[in-house]
Protein backbone atom coordinates (compact mmCIF):
# COMPACT_ATOMS: atom_id res chain seq x y z
CA UNK A 1 0.00 0.00 0.00
CA UNK A 2 1.29 3.43 -0.96
CA UNK A 3 0.79 6.67 0.93
CA UNK A 4 -2.74 7.96 1.37
CA UNK A 5 -3.53 10.62 -1.26
CA UNK A 6 -3.76 14.17 0.03
CA UNK A 7 -6.92 16.24 -0.41
CA UNK A 8 -5.27 18.00 -3.37
CA UNK A 9 -4.89 14.63 -5.14
CA UNK A 10 -8.59 13.81 -4.73
CA UNK A 11 -9.95 16.99 -6.33
CA UNK A 12 -11.97 16.78 -9.52
CA UNK A 13 -11.86 20.52 -10.36
CA UNK A 14 -8.96 22.96 -10.66
CA UNK A 15 -8.51 25.55 -7.91
CA UNK A 16 -7.10 29.06 -7.65
CA UNK A 17 -6.03 31.05 -4.62
CA UNK A 18 -8.91 33.15 -3.31
CA UNK A 19 -8.70 35.49 -0.33
CA UNK A 20 -12.26 36.78 -0.25
CA UNK A 21 -14.39 36.92 2.86
CA UNK A 22 -17.40 34.71 3.49
CA UNK A 23 -20.19 34.13 5.95
CA UNK A 24 -21.53 30.69 6.81
CA UNK A 25 -24.83 29.59 8.28
CA UNK A 26 -25.27 26.00 9.44
CA UNK A 27 -28.19 24.28 7.70
CA UNK A 28 -27.84 20.93 9.49
CA UNK A 29 -27.56 19.77 13.06
CA UNK A 30 -24.07 18.30 12.62
CA UNK A 31 -22.23 21.48 13.62
CA UNK A 32 -20.12 21.03 16.74
CA UNK A 33 -22.39 23.50 18.60
CA UNK A 34 -25.51 23.74 16.46
CA UNK A 35 -27.07 27.20 16.35
CA UNK A 36 -28.43 29.59 13.76
CA UNK A 37 -25.57 32.06 13.81
CA UNK A 38 -23.60 33.70 11.04
CA UNK A 39 -19.89 32.82 11.16
CA UNK A 40 -17.25 34.94 9.45
CA UNK A 41 -14.50 33.04 7.58
CA UNK A 42 -11.72 33.84 5.12
CA UNK A 43 -11.18 32.19 1.75
CA UNK A 44 -8.03 30.19 0.94
CA UNK A 45 -8.76 28.76 -2.52
CA UNK A 46 -11.76 28.10 -4.72
CA UNK A 47 -12.90 26.02 -7.70
CA UNK A 48 -16.17 24.90 -9.24
CA UNK A 49 -16.27 21.89 -6.92
CA UNK A 50 -15.72 23.72 -3.65
CA UNK A 51 -13.83 26.19 -1.52
CA UNK A 52 -11.22 25.98 1.24
CA UNK A 53 -11.77 28.45 4.06
CA UNK A 54 -10.12 29.42 7.33
CA UNK A 55 -12.14 30.20 10.42
CA UNK A 56 -12.31 29.98 14.19
CA UNK A 57 -15.52 27.95 14.29
CA UNK A 58 -15.28 24.17 13.90
CA UNK A 59 -18.00 22.34 11.99
CA UNK A 60 -18.27 18.57 11.74
CA UNK A 61 -17.68 16.59 8.58
CA UNK A 62 -20.79 16.58 6.36
CA UNK A 63 -22.25 19.66 8.07
CA UNK A 64 -24.47 21.35 5.48
CA UNK A 65 -23.90 25.09 5.16
CA UNK A 66 -25.10 28.14 3.31
CA UNK A 67 -22.06 30.11 2.23
CA UNK A 68 -22.20 33.75 1.12
CA UNK A 69 -18.91 34.87 -0.36
CA UNK A 70 -17.81 38.41 -1.16
CA UNK A 71 -15.25 39.53 -3.69
CA UNK A 72 -14.07 43.11 -4.21
CA UNK A 73 -14.60 42.78 -7.98
CA UNK A 74 -18.38 42.31 -7.76
CA UNK A 75 -21.12 44.16 -5.92
CA UNK A 76 -23.42 41.22 -5.10
CA UNK A 77 -22.71 38.30 -2.80
CA UNK A 78 -21.97 34.87 -4.22
CA UNK A 79 -24.07 32.12 -2.69
CA UNK A 80 -23.57 28.38 -2.50
CA UNK A 81 -24.80 25.46 -0.44
CA UNK A 82 -22.21 22.87 0.48
CA UNK A 83 -20.95 20.30 2.97
CA UNK A 84 -17.79 20.20 5.03
CA UNK A 85 -15.60 17.60 3.28
CA UNK A 86 -12.45 17.88 5.43
CA UNK A 87 -11.06 19.81 8.40
CA UNK A 88 -7.52 20.49 9.59
CA UNK A 89 -6.08 22.67 12.36
CA UNK A 90 -4.50 25.91 11.23
CA UNK A 91 -0.73 26.10 11.55
CA UNK A 92 -1.04 28.87 14.17
CA UNK A 93 -3.50 26.75 16.22
CA UNK A 94 -5.98 29.66 16.26
CA UNK A 95 -8.66 28.06 14.16
CA UNK A 96 -9.39 25.59 11.42
CA UNK A 97 -9.04 25.06 7.71
CA UNK A 98 -12.17 23.49 6.23
CA UNK A 99 -12.93 22.22 2.76
CA UNK A 100 -16.48 22.76 1.58
CA UNK A 101 -17.76 20.68 -1.34
CA UNK A 102 -20.42 22.63 -3.24
CA UNK A 103 -23.81 20.93 -3.54
CA UNK A 104 -25.62 23.84 -5.19
CA UNK A 105 -24.21 26.96 -6.86
CA UNK A 106 -26.14 30.00 -8.01
CA UNK A 107 -25.55 30.75 -11.71
CA UNK A 108 -23.76 34.04 -10.98
CA UNK A 109 -21.51 32.25 -8.45
CA UNK A 110 -20.50 29.57 -10.98
CA UNK A 111 -19.81 32.26 -13.63
CA UNK A 112 -17.65 34.26 -11.21
CA UNK A 113 -15.67 31.16 -10.15
CA UNK A 114 -15.05 30.32 -13.83
CA UNK A 115 -13.80 33.89 -14.38
CA UNK A 116 -11.44 33.54 -11.41
CA UNK A 117 -10.13 30.24 -12.81
CA UNK A 118 -9.58 31.79 -16.24
CA UNK A 119 -7.77 34.77 -14.73
CA UNK A 120 -5.62 32.36 -12.71
CA UNK A 121 -4.60 30.53 -15.88
CA UNK A 122 -3.56 33.82 -17.50
CA UNK A 123 -1.90 35.39 -14.48
N, C-alpha and C positions, 0 to 999 in steps of 0.2 A: 504494500500500500504506500502510495506517495503522500506528500503533504496535502493537507486539506486546502482546497482553493480559497483564496481570500474573497471578500465581497466584491472587489473589483473584477475578479475573474468570472463571477457569476452573472454579471450584468448583461442585459440583452440590448440596451440602448447606449449610445455614446453620451458622455457627460462633459460639461464645461464648468469651470469655476464660476460660482455665483455668490456674491456677498450681500444680497438683498436682505431686507428684514421680513419677518413673517409673524403671523399670529395663528395660534392653534386653539381649536375647541374640541374637546373629547366628545365623540359621538357614541362611544360604547362604554360599558362598565368595566373594561379591563385596564383602565388607568390605575396607577399605583394608589392614588388617593382620588377616587372618582368624584368629580364636581363639575358644574357647568361654569367654568372660569375661562377667561382668555389668557393664554400664555404667550409671552413674547419670546421669539427665537431668532437666530441669525442663520442665514444660508451659508452653505459650504460649497456645494456643487449641485447641478441640476441637469436633468435630461428628460426625454419624453416619458420614461418609465418611472421616474421618481426624483426625489430630492434628498440630499443629506443636509441636516441642520445641526446646530449647536444650541443647547439651552440648559437651563438649570433644573427644569422639571423632568422627572423620569416617568416615561409611559411604558407599559408592558408591551411585549411582542404581540402583534396582531391587534393592538388598540386602534380603533377606527377614529379618524380625525378629519375635521374640516380645517383646511389650511388656506389662509389668505395671505398671499405674498405681495410685497410692494417692490417696485423697481423705479429708480429715478427717471428712467427713460419713458415711462408711461404714466398717465394720470389716474387710471382706474386700477383697482386691486385685481390680482390674478387669483382665481379660486380653484381649488382641487379637493377632492375627497381621497383619502388614502389610508394605508395601514402601516404601522411601525413594522419594518422588516428585520431590523437589527439595531442593537444599541451597543455603545462602547463608552467607557469613561474618557473624559477629556484628559489630555496630557497634564493640564494644570490642576486636575482633581477638583475643579470648581463647577462641574456640570457634566453633561453627557453629549455625545454625538449620537444622532439617531438617523437611520435611513427610513424614508417613507416611500413605499411603493404606491404609485397613483392607481386608484380604482376608477376615478371619474375626473376628467378634465373639461373645463369650459372651453369652448372653441377659441376664444381670445387668449386663453392661457396656453393652449397647445401652439397657436400661431406665434406667440411671443417666445416660447421655449425654442421653437424651430429657428426663429430669428437669432436667438442667442447662440445656438449651435452653429449656425452658418457664420456668424461673426467670429466665433471661436476658431473655425476652420481657416478663416482669412486673416486672423490676427496673430 
